[in-house]
Structures are given as C-alpha cells and as structure tokens.
Amino acid sequence: MSERPFWESKPLEAMSDSEWESLCDGCGRCCLHRLEEEESGEVYTTNVACRLLDTHSCQCSRYPERKQLVPDCIQLRAGDVQAYDWLPSTCAYRTLAEGRPLADWHPLVSGRAESVHEAGISVRGAVISEEFVHPDDFEEHIVNWVGD
C-alpha cells in the first residue's frame, strides 16, 4: 500500500515551505503583466514578462530578492489562495484550492520539469521582456493562454 503524495493528502495551509514551493509547475505565467479594465474589472493577460523572468527556464532569475527588486511582485501564500482567481486554471495553487487534481504534465506527477514545456503550458518562447515594451504599448500584447 503506497502513501498518497503530500498534495493529495494535505491542505495547502498545512504544507511546508518546500512543499508549497514545489507546487509551482514552472510555467512562468504568474510573471506576466496583466491589465485590468477599470469599468468592468476584467483582467487581461499579456505576453509581456517581468524583467526578472528567464524566458527559457520560465523561472525568476532573482527569486530570493524579487520583492526588493520588483516591489509589486505578488508572493503567493497558502492563506490567500482563494484570491488567486487571476492565476490560470492550470496553476497548481489554484487547481488544488479548487479541489481538482494536478494535471499529468505537472512536474510533481510526471517527475520531469520539462513536461510543463512539452505540454505547451509554459510561456517558453512566447513572451517578451518588459525591458523591450513601453508600458503604454502593453495593450497591444494581450493574448489568450491555454487555461485562461
């Protein structure tokens, strides 16, 4: 009889820091700029990435110091996960908070970090750094991602 994996047996709030961090699938989508329409409150995702996102690995290049370098970077926490409806439906934090299982391509399930890229879920090869786009032009970069 095998023990169930931690993500199936523990609520998000009970996970250790390392378990919580391992839920990140490495898609990079949380590092994309979003635009909110003032009147409707609708949120649009762009293909413009934070300057700290390594667009190949889809990981933050300065993760430990990201809050100091990018003050409006959102730190995902288990206690706030219900407010993360802006995350794609493919995101493990949102998936588990909504009571759904992790997808087969999730690295914790597949055992391979590349599976998120192979499944076409990550932003690899599909984004541009904010360093190359004027903020007034972000609207021209609105895209629809799988799971949005």
Secondary structure, DSSP 8 states (H G I E B T S, - for coil): -----HHHHS-GGG--HHHHHHT-----GGGEEEEE-TTT--EEEEEEE-TTEETTTTEETTGGGHHHHSTT-----GGGGGG-TTS-TT-HHHHHHTT----TTSHHHHS-TTHHHHTT-S-TTS-EEGGGS-GGGGGGGB---TT-
